[in-house]
Amino acid sequence: MVQLTRRKFLFATGWIAGGATVLYALRNRAVAVAPTIIFPNEESGAAWVQIRSDGSCHMFFPRIDMGQNANTGLAQIVAEELNIEVAEIFGAAPSTSDVPPLAVTAGSMSLTAFSRPTAMAAATLREGMRERAALKLGQPLSAILDAAGGFQTADNARVRYADLVDATTTLLEFDENKPAPLLYTFDTTREKRQVGHSVKPIGIRDLVTGGAVYTADIPFEDVLYGRAVLPPVRNASIATLDTSGVSAVKGFIKLVQEGDFVGVVCKTPGAVDAAMAQINVTWHLQQPINQDEIDRLVDVDAKMAEGDLEHILQDQAHRKDVDWAIDLRFDVQVQTHAAQEPRAAIARFNDSAADHQLEIWTGNQDPWGMKRFAAMDTGLAADEVVIYPQRLGGGFGGREHYEVERDAVRLARAVQQTVKVQWTRKDEFTASRSRPASAHRLRIAADEAGDLSDWWHGYVSGHVVLARERLPGWLLSVARLGEDMGVVKGGISPYGAPHQRVECSDVDLPIDLGVWRSLNGAPAIFAIESAMDELAIQRGSDPVDFKIQQMHGAHPRLQHCLERVRSMSAKHPLPQGQGYGRGFANGIYEGRCYVAISADVYIDPQTKQIKVLHMCCTQDVGMAVNPGQLRAQVESNLVWGIGMALFERFAVADNQIKSSNFDNYTIVRMADMPSLDIEIIDQPGIAPTGAGETALIAGPPAIANAIRNASGFRPLRLPVSFSDVVSVSK
């Protein structure tokens, strides 16, 4: 691998212009087993902020834009430190040849990982400019005071940033190991001009007017079109193949077959559709694909009967022979991402190119992983491949893999031209990676005083992070000897008991699995919050009071969220009458993000529906950089939670995925949305900790607890339907 220092990177890229540039480094920030982290180096996470000779401020956005608008928050931080407006900042998504590898955009880590390094970079740039201003004005450094867009002195002498830079490139390098300069963003005594205020997301006008450019929108001259035949699962092999009618299709150019990979290249998208219709293939499967097989593999009771589960997450004086007050099993079905934008990729392959032989345009959460996988796939050196990241219409953890990119690369290499591959809606449903099913057995006992005495949570899930093709086969086998970080998420409860055991196993399910928003956090907390609610009811206690009592003061921020959401819900009286209910739930995501939710439901006998009428949510993720965007993230999480609880049913049968479009995989629609009351708890002294997944974990159990309150029926399996409630209630 070519070793490039940060300084060399700066001069190697065409992005840099004359002016003052500061670098910031972020080391040891990684999602375990993510593709970009397999071969880490000291440059991992480097990026920079720059003031150019015309006075404009430029920055590379270190995060992929998929609607979370983390880059707007980072631009707010830069603007705060430089005393400029967010609108004055020009941002760009770097290609993989512009900067050293950046970690995958995932895990609600964007502001968590980059807020402080970004503030430090901008503060370093500001202080470097202050030194220049002191020299220019002939004043001591202490006399140079901050002003909008530059500095001033006590006698109102002004100097702008534009006055302090010229066409000569100057690097102001920052060493994160040295004492940091004054960080205005994190100074709680200073009134903020940018941070803490709602700012329009960068590029929002294009989004709402249809001007946003996605991969499929990029115009290319002489582009060809292609598509691959996608197997029902990635470990399937071709049993029979008939392509005899393909060559007769008007506009057909080439059939490409490499082992079990089959695809076509044509002159038009219509010709691609016609050619694909002429390909008949049957597949050999290693496992049957049906719901019974999935249920068998995640059967937690059968696994626990065999002995200890594979991974022990918590073991504190565990006792098995206990008179359990609660002994319940909870099941959560497979769910898919159902992204609105089917993924696409454009690949240009040129063996004769002097530098980059392979160029790829794609909306992927991990461009540097794509660079590495494409290099391995083609046998090219890493520096011969460049990825140009594009906006993507929703990732949610589902666009971290080398999939549509692989199709485009192989087809482009076969014809030595530019090829665009667009997945169909069916492809997006059946060939993408879904969140695995999971099954939970939760047992709780309490003493005579009402405090928890014993806690036993065992659960089984399909692999999440350690899914197929994320790592080479031999390395995947080794990695699976340890815990799957996606499976264990959410397993440890916030409630105290002197005797506790949490254990889990991860298994290989017959469908393709991967990261789905919150990973296993939402299923695990659904089980925990439902069981705690049931115990409170059993004891005749108020569920909110009972949960706060069982925290024993260990989680004051979580307790505050729960108390606040109860107060908020009290302002919305629940309608009187049969079928109405209110439920509460709370949770901690990643040990750093806190949320509590109330849900009001109505079980409507006329429409035979479970309707969510109103939801309140409090969320504490530390500093609220952009409160408006935080509320938007909470809203999206609440939508997902409603879908997980009531709507999204993933069907597999007859060795294939039956859920193939929105007509047979129902998502939440506008008519299903309740009114929302959201409160962001701002903690300006705590660095931001991520909001993209937090509210999702508490939504489904809040709805489940509301159904229990309304009907007496305890939902044990998600999604739950009206017929489930009625049949059991009768």
C-alpha positions in Angstrom: 0.0 0.0 0.0 1.3 3.4 -0.9 2.1 5.4 2.3 1.1 9.0 2.1 1.4 11.6 4.8 -1.3 14.1 5.4 0.9 16.8 3.9 1.5 14.7 0.8 -2.2 14.1 0.5 -2.9 17.8 0.6 -0.5 18.6 -2.3 -1.6 15.5 -4.2 -5.3 16.5 -4.5 -6.6 19.0 -6.8 -9.1 20.3 -4.2 -6.6 22.4 -2.3 -6.1 26.0 -3.3 -4.0 28.8 -2.0 -4.8 29.9 1.5 -4.5 28.6 5.1 -5.4 25.1 5.8 -5.6 23.2 9.0 -5.6 19.4 9.3 -7.2 17.4 12.0 -6.7 13.8 12.7 -9.0 11.2 14.2 -7.4 8.0 15.3 -8.7 4.8 16.7 -12.3 5.7 15.9 -13.8 2.7 14.2 -16.6 0.3 14.0 -15.3 -3.1 14.7 -15.0 -5.3 11.6 -16.0 -2.6 9.3 -14.3 -2.9 5.9 -12.4 0.3 6.2 -10.9 -0.9 9.5 -9.4 -4.2 8.3 -6.1 -2.5 7.4 -5.9 0.6 9.6 -3.1 3.1 9.3 -2.0 6.2 11.1 -3.8 8.4 8.6 -7.2 7.0 9.2 -9.7 9.8 9.7 -7.7 12.8 8.4 -9.6 15.7 7.0 -9.2 19.5 7.0 -10.7 23.0 7.0 -9.4 25.8 4.9 -9.7 29.6 4.4 -8.8 30.4 0.8 -7.3 33.6 -0.6 -10.7 35.0 -1.6 -11.7 34.8 2.1 -14.1 31.8 1.5 -14.2 28.9 4.0 -14.0 25.4 2.6 -14.2 22.0 4.4 -14.3 18.4 3.4 -17.4 16.7 4.8 -16.2 13.5 6.5 -19.6 11.9 6.5 -21.7 10.5 3.7 -25.0 12.5 3.2 -28.0 10.1 3.6 -30.4 12.6 5.1 -29.0 12.7 8.6 -27.5 16.1 7.9 -24.5 15.5 10.2 -22.4 17.6 7.9 -24.6 20.6 8.6 -23.9 20.1 12.3 -20.2 19.9 11.6 -20.4 23.1 9.5 -22.2 24.8 12.4 -19.2 23.9 14.6 -16.7 25.3 12.1 -18.9 28.5 11.7 -19.0 28.9 15.5 -15.3 28.7 15.9 -14.5 31.0 13.0 -17.3 33.5 13.8 -18.9 33.2 10.4 -22.3 32.0 9.1 -23.0 28.5 8.1 -24.1 29.8 4.7 -20.5 31.1 4.2 -19.1 27.6 4.3 -18.5 25.6 1.1 -18.5 21.9 1.7 -17.5 18.9 -0.5 -17.6 15.2 -0.2 -14.1 13.9 -0.8 -13.3 11.1 -3.1 -11.1 8.3 -1.9 -8.2 9.8 -3.6 -8.6 13.2 -1.9 -8.1 12.1 1.7 -6.9 9.1 3.7 -9.5 6.5 4.7 -12.4 7.7 6.8 -14.4 5.3 8.9 -17.8 4.0 7.6 -20.7 6.4 8.2 -22.7 4.4 10.7 -23.7 3.9 14.3 -24.8 7.5 14.9 -21.1 8.3 15.3 -20.8 11.3 13.0 -21.1 14.1 15.5 -19.8 11.9 18.3 -16.6 11.2 16.5 -16.1 14.4 14.6 -17.5 17.3 16.7 -14.4 17.8 18.8 -11.8 17.2 16.1 -13.7 19.6 13.8 -13.9 22.2 16.6 -10.2 21.8 17.3 -9.4 22.2 13.6 -11.4 25.3 13.2 -10.1 26.8 16.5 -6.5 26.1 15.3 -7.2 27.8 12.0 -8.7 30.8 13.9 -5.7 31.1 16.2 -3.3 30.8 13.3 -5.2 33.7 11.6 -5.0 35.7 14.9 -1.2 35.5 14.9 -1.2 36.8 11.3 -3.6 39.6 12.4 -1.3 40.6 15.2 1.6 40.9 12.9 -0.4 42.8 10.3 -1.7 45.3 12.8 1.4 45.6 14.8 -0.4 44.6 18.0 0.3 42.1 20.7 -1.7 38.9 20.3 -3.8 39.6 23.4 -5.1 42.8 21.7 -6.6 40.9 18.8 -10.2 40.3 19.6 -12.7 38.1 17.7 -15.1 39.7 15.3 -17.5 38.5 12.6 -15.5 37.1 9.8 -12.1 38.1 11.3 -10.8 40.2 14.2 -10.7 43.7 15.7 -8.8 45.7 18.2 -10.1 47.8 21.1 -9.9 50.9 18.9 -12.0 49.1 16.3 -9.3 48.4 13.8 -10.7 45.6 11.7 -9.1 42.8 9.7 -10.9 40.1 7.8 -9.8 36.6 7.2 -9.5 37.5 3.5 -6.9 40.1 4.4 -4.7 37.5 6.1 -4.3 34.9 3.3 -2.8 35.0 -0.2 -2.3 32.6 -3.0 0.5 30.8 -1.2 -0.6 27.5 0.4 0.1 27.4 4.1 -0.5 24.3 6.3 -1.3 24.8 9.9 -0.9 21.3 11.2 -2.7 20.3 14.4 -1.4 17.6 16.8 -4.3 16.1 18.7 -1.9 15.0 21.4 -1.0 18.6 22.3 -3.2 20.8 24.5 -6.2 22.0 22.5 -6.7 25.6 21.7 -9.7 27.4 23.2 -12.8 25.6 22.0 -15.7 28.1 21.7 -18.1 25.4 20.8 -17.7 23.6 24.1 -17.4 26.7 26.3 -20.7 26.7 28.2 -20.1 30.3 29.4 -20.1 31.7 25.9 -23.4 32.6 24.1 -23.5 30.6 20.9 -24.2 32.1 17.5 -24.4 28.9 15.4 -24.2 25.9 17.7 -27.5 25.2 19.5 -29.6 26.9 16.9 -31.8 25.3 14.3 -30.1 25.7 10.9 -31.5 24.8 7.5 -29.8 21.6 6.3 -27.1 22.2 3.7 -28.6 21.5 0.3 -32.2 21.4 1.6 -33.5 23.6 -1.3 -32.3 21.0 -3.8 -33.9 18.2 -1.8 -37.4 19.7 -1.6 -37.4 21.0 -5.2 -36.1 17.8 -6.8 -32.7 19.3 -7.6 -30.7 16.8 -5.5 -28.4 14.6 -7.6 -28.2 10.9 -6.8 -26.1 8.3 -8.5 -28.8 7.4 -11.0 -29.1 11.1 -12.0 -25.4 11.6 -13.0 -25.2 12.3 -16.8 -22.6 10.5 -18.8 -21.9 10.5 -22.5 -21.7 7.1 -24.1 -22.8 5.3 -20.9 -24.0 1.8 -21.2 -26.5 0.1 -19.0 -26.3 -3.2 -17.2 -27.8 -5.5 -14.5 -26.8 -8.7 -12.9 -29.0 -11.7 -12.1 -29.2 -11.6 -8.3 -29.5 -14.9 -6.5 -32.0 -15.4 -3.7 -29.1 -15.4 -1.2 -25.4 -14.7 -1.7 -24.2 -18.2 -1.0 -26.4 -19.7 -3.7 -24.9 -21.3 -6.8 -26.3 -21.7 -10.3 -27.9 -25.0 -10.9 -29.2 -24.4 -14.4 -28.9 -21.5 -16.8 -30.5 -20.7 -20.1 -29.5 -17.5 -21.9 -30.4 -18.6 -25.5 -32.8 -15.7 -26.2 -30.6 -12.9 -25.0 -28.6 -12.1 -28.1 -31.8 -11.5 -30.1 -32.7 -8.5 -27.9 -32.4 -5.2 -29.8 -29.7 -3.1 -28.1 -28.0 -6.1 -26.5 -24.2 -5.8 -26.3 -22.7 -8.5 -24.1 -23.5 -11.3 -21.7 -21.1 -11.6 -18.8 -20.7 -14.8 -16.8 -18.0 -15.3 -14.2 -18.8 -18.4 -12.1 -22.1 -17.7 -10.4 -22.2 -14.1 -11.6 -24.3 -13.5 -14.6 -25.2 -10.1 -16.1 -25.9 -8.2 -19.3 -24.8 -4.9 -20.8 -27.1 -3.1 -23.2 -27.5 0.2 -25.0 -30.6 1.3 -23.1 -32.4 0.5 -19.8 -35.3 -0.9 -21.8 -33.0 -3.3 -23.6 -31.6 -4.4 -20.2 -35.2 -5.2 -19.0 -35.8 -7.2 -22.2 -32.5 -9.1 -22.0 -33.0 -10.0 -18.3 -36.4 -11.4 -19.2 -34.6 -13.9 -21.5 -32.4 -15.3 -18.8 -33.7 -18.3 -17.0 -31.8 -19.6 -14.0 -32.4 -22.0 -11.1 -30.3 -21.9 -7.9 -28.8 -24.4 -5.6 -29.3 -23.4 -1.9 -27.3 -24.5 1.1 -30.3 -24.0 3.4 -34.0 -23.9 2.8 -35.4 -20.4 2.8 -38.7 -20.4 4.8 -40.1 -19.0 8.0 -40.1 -22.4 9.7 -36.3 -22.6 9.3 -35.7 -19.1 10.6 -37.9 -19.8 13.6 -36.1 -23.1 14.3 -32.7 -21.5 14.2 -33.5 -18.6 16.6 -35.5 -20.8 19.0 -34.2 -19.4 22.3 -35.9 -22.0 24.5 -34.4 -24.9 22.6 -30.9 -23.3 22.7 -31.2 -22.5 26.5 -32.4 -26.1 27.1 -29.1 -27.3 25.6 -27.1 -25.3 28.2 -25.4 -21.9 28.3 -25.7 -19.7 25.3 -22.6 -18.8 23.3 -21.7 -15.4 24.7 -22.1 -14.4 28.4 -22.6 -10.6 28.5 -23.3 -10.3 32.2 -23.0 -12.8 35.0 -23.5 -11.5 38.5 -24.1 -14.3 41.1 -26.7 -15.8 38.8 -29.3 -18.2 40.3 -31.3 -20.6 38.2 -33.7 -22.0 40.9 -35.8 -19.0 41.5 -39.5 -18.4 41.7 -39.8 -16.2 38.7 -42.5 -13.5 38.8 -42.0 -12.9 35.0 -41.0 -15.7 32.6 -41.9 -14.5 29.1 -40.6 -15.1 25.5 -40.5 -12.3 23.0 -40.0 -12.7 19.3 -39.1 -10.1 16.7 -39.4 -10.9 13.0 -37.1 -10.1 10.1 -37.3 -6.5 8.8 -35.8 -4.9 5.7 -34.8 -1.3 5.0 -37.4 -0.6 2.3 -35.3 2.3 1.0 -37.2 4.7 -1.2 -34.2 5.0 -3.6 -33.1 1.7 -5.2 -29.4 1.7 -5.2 -27.3 2.4 -8.3 -23.6 2.6 -9.3 -21.6 3.8 -12.2 -18.3 2.2 -13.1 -15.7 3.3 -15.6 -13.0 0.9 -16.4 -9.9 1.9 -18.4 -6.9 -0.4 -18.5 -4.9 2.2 -20.4 -5.4 5.0 -17.9 -2.2 6.5 -16.5 -3.5 6.8 -12.9 -7.0 5.6 -12.0 -8.0 2.6 -14.0 -11.3 2.1 -12.2 -13.6 4.9 -11.2 -16.9 4.3 -9.3 -19.7 6.7 -8.6 -21.9 5.4 -5.8 -24.1 6.2 -2.8 -22.5 4.0 -0.2 -22.0 4.4 3.5 -18.4 3.2 3.2 -16.6 4.5 0.1 -13.2 3.4 1.4 -14.5 -0.1 1.9 -15.8 -0.1 -1.6 -12.4 1.0 -2.8 -10.7 -1.9 -1.1 -13.3 -4.5 -2.2 -13.2 -3.2 -5.8 -9.4 -3.5 -5.8 -9.6 -7.1 -4.5 -12.3 -7.9 -7.0 -10.4 -6.7 -10.0 -6.8 -7.4 -8.9 -5.9 -3.7 -9.2 -3.8 -1.8 -6.7 -5.7 0.3 -4.2 -4.4 3.6 -5.7 -5.7 2.5 -9.1 -9.3 2.7 -7.8 -11.2 5.8 -6.9 -14.7 6.1 -5.4 -16.7 9.3 -5.8 -19.3 9.3 -3.0 -22.8 10.5 -3.9 -25.8 11.4 -1.9 -27.9 8.4 -1.1 -31.6 8.2 -0.3 -31.4 6.5 3.0 -28.8 4.1 4.3 -30.0 3.0 7.7 -27.0 0.5 7.8 -28.1 -1.2 4.6 -25.6 0.4 2.2 -22.3 -0.6 3.7 -21.6 -3.5 1.4 -20.0 -4.1 -2.0 -23.1 -5.1 -3.9 -24.5 -2.9 -6.8 -20.9 -1.6 -7.0 -19.7 -5.1 -7.7 -22.2 -5.5 -10.5 -21.2 -2.3 -12.2 -17.5 -3.0 -11.8 -17.6 -6.5 -13.4 -19.8 -5.4 -16.2 -17.7 -2.3 -17.0 -14.5 -4.4 -16.9 -16.0 -6.8 -19.4 -16.8 -4.1 -22.0 -14.1 -1.6 -21.0 -16.6 1.3 -21.0 -18.7 3.2 -18.6 -21.7 1.2 -17.3 -24.5 2.2 -15.1 -26.3 -0.4 -13.0 -29.7 0.4 -11.4 -31.3 -2.1 -9.1 -35.0 -2.6 -9.5 -37.4 -2.1 -6.6 -37.6 -5.9 -6.3 -33.8 -6.1 -6.2 -33.8 -3.6 -3.4 -36.2 -5.7 -1.3 -34.9 -9.2 -2.1 -31.2 -8.7 -2.6 -30.5 -6.3 0.2 -29.5 -7.2 3.8 -32.2 -7.4 6.4 -32.2 -7.2 10.2 -32.3 -10.7 11.5 -35.1 -12.3 13.5 -34.5 -12.7 17.2 -36.1 -14.5 20.1 -35.7 -13.5 23.8 -36.5 -15.3 27.0 -36.7 -12.9 30.0 -37.1 -14.0 33.6 -37.4 -11.5 36.5 -37.9 -12.0 40.2 -38.5 -9.4 42.9 -38.1 -9.5 46.7 -40.7 -8.7 49.3 -39.8 -5.0 49.3 -40.5 -4.8 45.6 -36.9 -4.5 44.3 -35.6 -6.7 41.6 -33.7 -9.6 43.0 -32.9 -11.8 39.9 -32.7 -11.1 36.2 -32.1 -13.7 33.5 -32.1 -12.6 29.8 -31.2 -15.1 27.1 -31.6 -14.4 23.4 -30.7 -15.7 20.0 -30.4 -13.7 16.8 -29.0 -14.0 13.3 -25.6 -12.4 12.7 -25.7 -8.6 12.2 -22.2 -7.2 11.8 -20.5 -10.6 11.3 -22.7 -11.3 8.2 -21.5 -13.0 5.1 -19.1 -11.1 2.8 -18.3 -8.5 5.3 -15.0 -10.3 5.9 -13.1 -12.9 4.0 -14.3 -16.4 4.8 -11.4 -17.5 7.0 -11.4 -14.2 8.9 -15.2 -14.3 9.3 -15.0 -17.8 10.9 -12.4 -16.5 13.4 -14.4 -13.3 14.1 -17.5 -15.3 14.9 -15.7 -17.0 17.8 -16.3 -13.7 19.6 -19.4 -11.6 20.1 -21.2 -10.0 17.2 -21.3 -6.3 18.3 -24.6 -5.9 16.5 -26.3 -8.8 18.3 -25.2 -7.8 21.8 -26.5 -4.3 21.5 -29.2 -3.4 24.0 -28.8 -6.6 26.0 -27.7 -5.0 29.3 -30.7 -3.3 31.1 -30.5 -0.1 33.1 -32.2 -1.8 36.0 -30.4 -3.2 39.0 -30.6 -6.6 40.6 -28.0 -8.4 42.8 -28.3 -11.6 40.7 -28.1 -11.1 36.9 -27.3 -13.0 33.8 -27.4 -12.0 30.2 -26.4 -14.4 27.5 -26.9 -14.7 23.8 -26.1 -16.7 20.7 -25.8 -15.5 17.1 -26.6 -17.9 14.2 -26.4 -18.1 10.5 -29.9 -17.6 9.0 -30.7 -18.7 5.4 -31.2 -15.1 4.2 -28.8 -12.2 3.8 -28.4 -10.3 7.0 -26.8 -7.0 8.0 -27.1 -3.8 9.9 -30.6 -2.3 10.3 -31.2 0.9 12.3 -30.2 0.4 16.0 -29.0 -3.2 15.1 -30.3 -5.5 17.9 -30.9 -2.6 20.3 -34.6 -2.2 19.4 -35.5 -5.9 19.7 -33.6 -6.3 23.0 -35.2 -3.3 24.6 -38.6 -4.3 23.4 -38.2 -7.4 25.5 -36.7 -5.6 28.5 -39.3 -2.8 28.6 -42.2 -5.1 28.0 -41.2 -7.5 30.8 -40.6 -4.6 33.2 -44.0 -3.2 32.4 -45.7 -6.5 33.0 -43.9 -6.9 36.4 -45.1 -3.4 37.4 -48.7 -4.3 36.5 -48.4 -7.6 38.3 -47.3 -5.8 41.5 -50.0 -3.1 41.1 -47.3 -0.4 40.6 -47.2 2.5 38.2 -44.8 1.4 35.5 -43.0 4.7 35.3 -42.5 4.9 39.1 -41.5 1.3 39.2 -38.8 1.7 36.5 -37.4 4.8 38.1 -37.3 2.9 41.4 -35.4 0.0 39.9 -32.7 2.3 38.3 -31.6 3.0 41.9 -30.2 6.4 40.8 -27.7 4.8 38.5 -28.9 6.6 35.4 -30.0 10.2 36.3 -30.2 11.4 32.6 -32.4 8.4 31.7 -34.6 9.0 34.8 -34.9 12.7 33.8 -36.1 11.7 30.3 -38.7 9.3 31.7 -40.0 11.9 34.2 -40.2 14.6 31.5 -42.0 12.4 29.1 -44.6 11.5 31.7 -45.2 15.2 32.3 -45.5 15.8 28.6 -48.0 13.0 28.1 -50.1 14.4 31.0 -50.8 17.4 28.9 -52.6 15.2 26.4 -55.5 13.4 28.2 -56.2 10.0 26.9 -59.8 9.7 25.5 -62.2 7.8 27.8 -63.6 4.6 26.6 -62.8 1.0 25.8 -59.8 0.4 23.5 -57.7 3.4 24.5 -54.4 2.9 26.2 -51.1 4.6 27.1 -47.7 3.0 27.5 -44.2 4.2 28.4 -40.7 2.9 27.6 -37.2 4.1 27.9 -33.7 3.1 27.0 -30.0 3.8 26.6 -28.3 3.5 23.2 -24.6 2.8 23.0 -24.3 3.7 26.7 -24.4 7.4 25.8 -27.8 8.4 24.4 -31.0 8.5 26.5 -34.6 8.4 25.4 -38.1 8.0 26.8 -41.3 7.7 24.9 -45.0 7.5 25.6 -47.5 6.2 23.1 -51.3 6.5 23.0 -53.2 3.9 21.0 -56.7 3.0 20.1 -57.8 -0.5 19.2 -60.5 0.4 16.7 -63.2 -2.4 16.3 -64.7 -0.6 13.3 -61.7 -0.5 11.1 -60.0 -3.4 12.8 -56.8 -1.5 13.2 -54.4 -0.6 16.0 -54.0 3.2 15.7 -51.2 5.2 17.3 -52.9 8.5 18.3 -50.1 10.4 20.0 -46.5 10.0 20.9 -44.3 12.0 23.3 -40.5 11.7 23.2 -37.7 13.2 25.3 -34.2 12.6 24.1 -30.8 13.5 25.6 -27.9 13.1 23.3 -25.6 15.7 24.9 -25.1 19.0 23.2 -27.9 19.8 20.8 -25.9 21.3 17.9 -28.9 21.7 15.6 -32.2 21.1 17.6 -34.3 21.3 14.5 -32.4 18.4 12.8 -32.5 16.5 16.1 -36.3 16.7 16.1 -36.3 15.5 12.5 -34.1 12.5 13.5 -36.5 11.7 16.4 -39.5 11.9 14.0 -37.9 9.4 11.6 -37.1 7.1 14.5 -40.7 7.2 15.7 -41.9 6.3 12.2 -39.6 3.3 12.1 -40.7 2.3 15.6 -44.4 2.3 14.5 -43.5 0.2 11.5 -41.5 -2.3 13.6 -44.4 -2.6 16.1 -47.4 -2.7 13.8 -46.8 -2.8 10.0 -43.6 -4.3 8.6 -44.1 -8.0 7.9 -41.3 -9.8 6.0 -42.4 -12.9 4.2 -40.1 -15.8 3.2 -41.5 -19.0 1.7 -40.8 -21.5 -1.1 -37.1 -20.8 -1.0 -37.5 -17.1 -1.8 -38.2 -13.7 -0.3 -41.8 -12.9 -0.9 -41.7 -9.3 0.3 -40.7 -7.7 -2.9 -42.4 -4.2 -3.0 -44.5 -1.9 -1.1 -47.7 -3.7 -2.0 -46.6 -6.7 0.0 -44.3 -5.0 2.6 -46.3 -2.3 4.3 -44.5 0.7 5.7 -45.9 3.5 7.7 -47.8 6.1 5.6 -48.9 9.6 6.4 -52.4 8.4 7.3 -50.8 6.2 10.0 -48.9 8.9 11.7 -49.8 10.2 15.1 -49.4 13.7 16.5 -46.0 14.1 18.0 -44.6 16.0 21.0 -40.8 16.1 21.0 -38.5 17.6 23.6 -34.7 17.8 23.1 -32.9 17.9 26.4 -29.8 20.1 25.7 -26.6 19.3 27.6 -24.2 22.0 26.3 -21.4 20.8 28.5 -21.5 17.3 27.0 -20.2 16.5 23.5 -22.9 15.4 21.1 -23.5 11.7 21.2 -25.7 10.8 18.2 -29.4 10.7 17.5 -29.8 8.7 14.4 -30.9 5.5 16.1 -31.7 6.4 19.7 -35.5 7.0 19.7 -36.1 3.8 17.7 -35.3 1.6 20.7 -38.1 2.8 22.9 -40.9 3.3 20.4 -41.9 -0.3 19.8 -42.1 -1.2 23.5 -44.0 2.0 24.3 -46.6 1.0 21.7 -46.7 -2.6 23.0 -47.2 -1.4 26.6 -50.0 0.9 25.4 -51.7 -2.1 23.7 -51.4 -4.0 27.0 -53.0 -1.0 28.9 -55.8 -0.8 26.3 -56.7 -4.4 26.0 -55.1 -6.6 28.6 -53.2 -8.3 25.8 -49.4 -8.5 26.2 -47.7 -8.3 22.7 -45.0 -10.9 22.7 -44.2 -11.0 19.0 -43.6 -8.0 16.6 -45.2 -6.8 14.5 -48.6 -7.2 16.3 -51.9 -7.0 14.5 -55.5 -6.3 15.4 -56.4 -10.0 15.0 -53.6 -10.9 17.5 -55.2 -8.6 20.1 -58.7 -9.7 19.5 -58.1 -13.4 19.4 -56.2 -13.5 22.6 -58.4 -11.0 24.4 -61.5 -13.2 23.6 
